[in-house]
Amino acid sequence: ETVMTQSPGTLSVSPGERATLSCRASQSVNNNLAWYQQKPGQAPRLLISGASTRATGVPARFSGSGSGTEFTLTISNLQSEDFAVYYCQHYTNWPPGCTFGQGTKLEIK
Amino acid sequence: EVQLVESGGGLVKPGGSLRLSCAASGFSFNMYAFNWVRQAPGKGLEWVSSINSNSNYTYYADSVKGRFTISRDNAKKSLYLQMNSLRAEDTAVYYCARGLLMMYTLPFDPWGQGVLVTVSS
C-alpha cells in the first residue's frame, strides 16, 4: 500500500499571502493525485485531480504540481474562506482504491 | 443541480447492523461509479467501498471486507451500504461520493453531506 505523507501538519499563513502544502508518496503514483479541501462540519470538496487539473468552479489561485512521489498544492492570495484542512489522495481506478494523507490544517496567522 | 443526500445513520450497539442510503439527483446516475468514504471523529478520511455503474464490480477496504456490502439501484438513483457486525471503530461520518468522470471510480466529486454512525453500547 502506498503511504501518503503530508507536511506540515499545521500551516499558519496571513490572508493575502501564499500557502504551499506538500504531499509525499512512499512510491511513485505517477500523476494519480488529488487534493481536497474540508471545512469544519462540511464534506470534502475536490480541488485538484491528476496532480494539476483544477476541478470545476475551483478558483485559479489554487494550483497543483508535481509527479512521481512529490506533490505540492499552492494557494495564492489567501482568502478567508481558504482556511481549512487539505487532504491529498493517491487513487487508482483498476482496481479502484485510494489512500489519503493525514491532512494539513491551514490556519490564519 | 448535482446532489447526493445520505440517510440511515444513527446509534447502534456493537454487533448490530445498519443500512445507509444515498439518494442522487441532477445527473445520469446509471453512468457513474460510486463510493463510500468515512471519517472517524476528529480523524482523517478513509475509503470504504466502491461499486461500478452496473454493479458488476464491488471493492472494499480490508477493514470492512466481509462485514459491509455496497449496492445500488439505478432505477431509484440510490446507493446503499449494508453494515453488519458493527464495531466501535466503525463510528464515523459516512459520505457517499461519485466518481468524477463516467467510467472512473476515483477521484471523488461530488460528495454528500455525510451521515453519522455511532457504534456504542
Interface residues (C-beta under 8 A of the other chain):
Chain A: A34 Y36 Q42 A43 P44 R45 L46 S49 A55 Y87 Q89 Y91 T92 N93 P95 P96 G97 C98 T99 F100 G101 Q102 G103
Chain B: A33 N35 G44 L45 E46 W47 S50 Y57 Y59 Y95 L100 Y104 T105 L106 P107 F108 D109 P110 W111 G112 Q113 G114
